[in-house]
Amino acid sequence: MENWAGNVKWTPQEVLLPKTEDEIADIIKKAASSGKSIRTVGSHHSFTPLLATDSVSLSLDEMQGLISKEANNRAIAWAGTKLKRLSELLAENGLAQENMGDINVQSLAGAISTGTHGTGITLGSVGTQVEEITFVNGLGELVTLNEENNYHEFKCAQLSLGSFGVITRMKVRCKEAYNLELDIRKEKLSDVLVNLDAIVNENRHFEFYSIPNSQWSQTKRSNIVSHEAGHTSKLSAFINDIVLENWALQLLCSINKAIPSSSKTISNIIGSFISNEKKVQQSHKVFSTVRNVKFTEMEYNIPYENYQEVVKEMLKLIEKNNYRISFPQEHRFVQADDIYLSPAHNRKSAYIASHVYKGMDNSRYFKDLEDLFVAHGGRPHWGKMHTRDAAFFRKAYPKFDDFLQVRVKHDPNGVFLNAHLKKVFGL
Ligand SMILES: Cc1cc2nc3c(=O)[nH]c(=O)nc-3n(C[C@H](O)[C@H](O)[C@H](O)COP(=O)(O)OP(=O)(O)OC[C@H]3O[C@@H](n4cnc5c(N)ncnc54)[C@H](O)[C@@H]3O)c2cc1C
């Protein structure tokens, strides 16, 4: 088995696809009594070795769908539901998720378990939309947590890297279905940075892609509108979605890989492809894009107040070290939250995601950027490449040891641990 990017591979003894919570409880009890471990997989879209196991790999692909629509725009869904399917089922019920990341193929449980986020300074990660979590813990017990019945444990369970047990269902706070107008522009990076606070505050969603070694950026503003779906230019949409984000990017990255010295020229070509576009669509269609070009990725959360300084330093590093990378970097902005291991814990945040085309060496680029991010209070995305360990996380997260205590309560025998989790938890 391997993850989406192909940078992590593993060979489990068993691959199990349970259909009920009782079946999951039996699997866990059996594993615990025979000294086996279990890793629960979603859609394999994490870049870190979270899923690697030579023991039991358990998938909830057979436990998908909406369980019920509740009052006040709430919905209860099976945790294995892929986000694309969830969006469609919610739309059929007149509902939509408040915010999403830039793809929709993850499972609901997989998405919250690493802190998957989109962009929007008044909005949190996908995990902040979850109001109740039910899981089968390492003792085979079915546990339901929410803010009312156990605030402390619930704040741990909202981002737990699959280390508490197998999440089976969740109650999600939704909104009435809505349309978003997406406004894509080609803008100078320097202009975006000068006006950043205003742009971030004036738009429900704002993100941008910068291109290493180029002065251009592609900005994306999305806001709720009441009018119907439509495009200002189908040609621009085709160029942005299909050509720039997939075909042309694939071709240009292949050239960059074969001829690394071409990176600056390629960055400028990518910049020249960006075209202005406006479209209105159902929210879930605006959030998600298709990602056909494979890459490895590192993404760091930076305190919002340090972001501008970090970007300045990063641009200097890229200029000075000539990394020969032209893959765009993604910049997003989110609200502070109270989830114990959320990178946005207690701080308004910016995220900077750096990508390297599959098969190209990322080591120097990622290491130098990681050193810079860490020096400015950065916390890594749990599902993206990083080299941090427990000593780092203990300093970075004030609730790290509280989290570990709750984890041990729910998994005293370490059924859900693997080598990667032992490193990040310091076990
Ligand atoms: C192309 C691409 C685009 C991406 N875009 C974004 C983005 O926009 N924003 C962002 O923040 N991240 C993004 N990511 C990262 C991705 O959202 C996260 O890595 C996410 O965790 C992947 O979800 P998954 O279902 O594939 O989970 P997996 O990678 O399969 O698993 C992730 C974690 O969830 C746990 N898990 C899965 N199911 C369960 C369960 N039922 N019970 C308990 N634990 C469980 C696993 O054990 C593991 O620890 C992207 C990744 C890729 C490859």
The ligand as an SDF file (V2000), in Angstrom:
LIG
                    3D

 53 58  0  0  0  0  0  0  0  0999 V2000
   -3.5650   16.6990   -3.1970 C   0  0  0  0  0  0  0  0  0  0  0  0
   -3.7420   17.0050   -1.7320 C   0  0  0  0  0  0  0  0  0  0  0  0
   -4.4190   18.1530   -1.3540 C   0  0  0  0  0  0  0  0  0  0  0  0
   -4.5880   18.4540   -0.0030 C   0  0  0  0  0  0  0  0  0  0  0  0
   -5.2430   19.6010    0.3480 N   0  0  0  0  0  0  0  0  0  0  0  0
   -5.3300   19.9510    1.6530 C   0  0  0  0  0  0  0  0  0  0  0  0
   -5.9630   21.1600    2.0580 C   0  0  0  0  0  0  0  0  0  0  0  0
   -6.4850   21.9050    1.2500 O   0  0  0  0  0  0  0  0  0  0  0  0
   -5.9460   21.4760    3.3860 N   0  0  0  0  0  0  0  0  0  0  0  0
   -5.3460   20.6700    4.3150 C   0  0  0  0  0  0  0  0  0  0  0  0
   -5.3380   21.0260    5.4880 O   0  0  0  0  0  0  0  0  0  0  0  0
   -4.8150   19.4940    3.9720 N   0  0  0  0  0  0  0  0  0  0  0  0
   -4.7890   19.1230    2.6720 C   0  0  0  0  0  0  0  0  0  0  0  0
   -4.2330   17.9170    2.3310 N   0  0  0  0  0  0  0  0  0  0  0  0
   -3.8630   16.9970    3.4080 C   0  0  0  0  0  0  0  0  0  0  0  0
   -5.0350   16.0750    3.7520 C   0  0  0  0  0  0  0  0  0  0  0  0
   -6.2440   16.7860    3.8600 O   0  0  0  0  0  0  0  0  0  0  0  0
   -4.8070   15.4020    5.0970 C   0  0  0  0  0  0  0  0  0  0  0  0
   -3.5950   14.7110    5.0900 O   0  0  0  0  0  0  0  0  0  0  0  0
   -5.9530   14.4520    5.4760 C   0  0  0  0  0  0  0  0  0  0  0  0
   -5.6830   13.9170    6.7380 O   0  0  0  0  0  0  0  0  0  0  0  0
   -6.1270   13.3270    4.4790 C   0  0  0  0  0  0  0  0  0  0  0  0
   -7.3610   12.6850    4.6930 O   0  0  0  0  0  0  0  0  0  0  0  0
   -7.4960   11.1420    4.3810 P   0  0  0  0  0  0  0  0  0  0  0  0
   -8.9270   10.7510    4.4700 O   0  0  0  0  0  0  0  0  0  0  0  0
   -6.7590   10.7980    3.1530 O   0  0  0  0  0  0  0  0  0  0  0  0
   -6.7540   10.5300    5.6530 O   0  0  0  0  0  0  0  0  0  0  0  0
   -5.4990    9.5700    5.7190 P   0  0  0  0  0  0  0  0  0  0  0  0
   -4.3170   10.2410    5.1520 O   0  0  0  0  0  0  0  0  0  0  0  0
   -5.8630    8.2500    5.1820 O   0  0  0  0  0  0  0  0  0  0  0  0
   -5.3400    9.4900    7.3140 O   0  0  0  0  0  0  0  0  0  0  0  0
   -5.0070   10.6410    8.0370 C   0  0  0  0  0  0  0  0  0  0  0  0
   -5.1150   10.3720    9.5230 C   0  0  0  0  0  0  0  0  0  0  0  0
   -6.4780   10.1550    9.8580 O   0  0  0  0  0  0  0  0  0  0  0  0
   -6.6120    8.9530   10.6070 C   0  0  0  0  0  0  0  0  0  0  0  0
   -7.9280    8.3810   10.3280 N   0  0  0  0  0  0  0  0  0  0  0  0
   -8.5030    8.1870    9.1240 C   0  0  0  0  0  0  0  0  0  0  0  0
   -9.7410    7.6470    9.3000 N   0  0  0  0  0  0  0  0  0  0  0  0
   -9.9160    7.4930   10.6390 C   0  0  0  0  0  0  0  0  0  0  0  0
  -10.9760    6.9990   11.4520 C   0  0  0  0  0  0  0  0  0  0  0  0
  -12.1190    6.5420   10.9370 N   0  0  0  0  0  0  0  0  0  0  0  0
  -10.7980    6.9810   12.7730 N   0  0  0  0  0  0  0  0  0  0  0  0
   -9.6610    7.4520   13.3330 C   0  0  0  0  0  0  0  0  0  0  0  0
   -8.6360    7.9290   12.6240 N   0  0  0  0  0  0  0  0  0  0  0  0
   -8.7690    7.9580   11.2960 C   0  0  0  0  0  0  0  0  0  0  0  0
   -5.4720    8.0960   10.1140 C   0  0  0  0  0  0  0  0  0  0  0  0
   -5.1620    7.0780   11.0280 O   0  0  0  0  0  0  0  0  0  0  0  0
   -4.3590    9.1180    9.9770 C   0  0  0  0  0  0  0  0  0  0  0  0
   -3.7580    9.3470   11.2130 O   0  0  0  0  0  0  0  0  0  0  0  0
   -4.0670   17.5730    0.9910 C   0  0  0  0  0  0  0  0  0  0  0  0
   -3.4060   16.4020    0.6090 C   0  0  0  0  0  0  0  0  0  0  0  0
   -3.2350   16.1180   -0.7470 C   0  0  0  0  0  0  0  0  0  0  0  0
   -2.5110   14.8740   -1.1520 C   0  0  0  0  0  0  0  0  0  0  0  0
  1  2  1  0
  2  3  1  0
  2 52  2  0
  3  4  2  0
  4  5  1  0
  4 50  1  0
  5  6  2  0
  6  7  1  0
  6 13  1  0
  7  8  2  0
  7  9  1  0
  9 10  1  0
 10 11  2  0
 10 12  1  0
 12 13  2  0
 13 14  1  0
 14 15  1  0
 14 50  1  0
 15 16  1  0
 16 17  1  0
 16 18  1  0
 18 19  1  0
 18 20  1  0
 20 21  1  0
 20 22  1  0
 22 23  1  0
 23 24  1  0
 24 25  2  0
 24 26  1  0
 24 27  1  0
 27 28  1  0
 28 29  2  0
 28 30  1  0
 28 31  1  0
 31 32  1  0
 32 33  1  0
 33 34  1  0
 33 48  1  0
 34 35  1  0
 35 36  1  0
 35 46  1  0
 36 37  1  0
 36 45  1  0
 37 38  2  0
 38 39  1  0
 39 40  1  0
 39 45  2  0
 40 41  1  0
 40 42  2  0
 42 43  1  0
 43 44  2  0
 44 45  1  0
 46 47  1  0
 46 48  1  0
 48 49  1  0
 50 51  2  0
 51 52  1  0
 52 53  1  0
M  END
$$$$
